[in-house]
Amino acid sequence: MRYRRAKTSGATYFFTVVTHQRQSLFDNDSTIGLLRQAFRSVKAESPFTIDGHRHFARSPPLHLDTAR
């Protein structure tokens, strides 16, 4: 896979996640519950809304080599 991004220390990256061949990961009660719990936990600290699909913004630790 070829990633295109700024290679700046401390940068924040915005990305959309799609599974390989769009396979279902959250098709049972156990994994759906884990996802809901994770979103509730994050939303309690930083309110947000989501419509239809997921996008993420990530600021990796400064020591992480994101150029690879």
N, C-alpha and C positions, 0 to 999 in steps of 0.2 A: 504494500500500500504506500502511496506517495502522499505525504502530508505537506500542506502549504501553510506556513505560519511565520510570524515574526519570531526571531530567536533572541528575544530580549529578556534579560534577567528580571524577574518579578512581574512579567506580563500576565494578563488574564486572558484566557482563551474561551471562546464561545463555540459550542459544537452541538450537533444533533446526534442522537444515538439511535441506530437501527440495527436489529439483529441480523445475522447472516441469513440470507434468503427470507427475511422478515418472519422468521420462526417465532412462535409464541413462547415467551419465557414465563409469563404470568397467567397461566391457564389452569391453575389450581388454587384452592383456598389458602394453602400454606404460603405460597410465594406472593400471592396478592396481599395477604396480611402483612408480610414483611415490607412490601413496598408502601403500603398505606401507613404503617408505623414509621417508616423512615420519612415520608413526606410530612406527617403530622409533627414529628420532632423538629424538622427543619423549619416548617411553617410557623411553629410557635415562636421561634427566634427571629425569623425574617419572613413576614407575610408575603404571599405571592398568589397568582392564579395561573391555571394551566388549561388550555383549550385544545383538546384532541391529540396532541403529541408532545414529546418531551424535548426541551432544549436545556443545555447546561452551560454555565459559566464556571470556569475552574482557574484558580490561581495556585499552581503547584508550588511546593516549597522551593526556596531560592537555591538550595543545594542540589535539586533534582536536575539531571541532564536531560532536558526535553528535546535536545537536538537529535537524539537517536531515534 
